[in-house]
């Protein structure tokens, strides 16, 4: 979808910095945006070096590139209730964006409708453009206080407009909405909007109302638009959609009872059941709607292949009738394969990635010397799973406590393979990005923190030293119950202990093993 710009990373924190000459600037006027094209045909924006710094509003960053918005100028008292206006708000003054458009058009830039960002070349610019237009609309709407009419000012610490007269705080507006795939066996309800510029295929959609859960929104919107009752509502995935200030949440559900459609002609021009085999190709790399349509099609067609094979169907029927297999499926159906989770000794840790000037680094801790367990050892932030916690929640909590950071500074990007410690305890690691980390840590638990460049691990193989694990029966072991008795050939297991000699200290044991496993997977091994 349009927000899927990996491996590039979107940083939406408000951390304004002076622009570099080549940083892109979005210039909007209503639903128009000024864009150019590079020699390879890709879209491009005017560069920050063509403007005065005070005319630019910092928006966000994608990897190392900062994006800015051109700010229109308004008189300081525009929108203020004042006796000079007789209690009326004056007419909006003419913006200087018109003359700016004219100047830049002469340099080869064109006026484009913002729907051009629905294209995908380059993908990150299209996502940036959609998000920039979302913020452009909010900045325009928030230039004056809705409570007292006084001009607002931008807060220095966060993306928030502040009224210096009445204290009103205004944050960006995000409207939650649902996209609904209503299904009936191999059919899905597809629609087209009435009276809108977009004429492509759509699913049922609508905004969440005050006091309404998203599940209630699903039921209400389906009933209002096509007159159907639904059941078995299931969440699929979400998408930011700055074109309409939305956060879209996708759901599938099944029609409950009568399948006859009663279409709301004010909202829709078409509403019909479409068989999965009749669905064409949708651009699923853009919108949640298209992704849901194609996901339904692919799943139904795959199921159709299985239905056409009698051997598979007969086998499924036999399995469904077997009470033992049914119970096993019920119990284990939602479990994730991995090491057994024990009641004692279950831990979760974070393998933290920090972006520095020379690239990505992995962060490590040195445990405080005052700790009872493993004082002075090098490790990752983490700890024991508490009752009622998930592994992710433990990794978040322990990292926040040990590094003194906020939850919104942590972004988990991968669940790594769990490992078993020498005592039999399972450890569940997660790779995560730390945002805006400035080196803080709790001295009660941590003596120091340090980072090692990811590239260093790619360039240096670890040392490996072998140990041997043996089974030694106890004095009261019942040898008479096993073949061979006391001469039973117990196996010995050799185990490699991994060592890394880093500038920050020696990595070994479980921490070195998790690091080594992460690097091997990163290298594609």
Order of alpha helices (4+ residues) and beta strands (2+ residues): beta-beta-beta-beta-beta-beta-beta-beta-alpha-beta-alpha-beta-beta-beta-beta-beta-beta-alpha-beta-beta-beta-alpha-alpha-alpha-beta-beta-beta-beta-alpha-beta-beta-beta-beta-alpha-beta-beta-beta-alpha
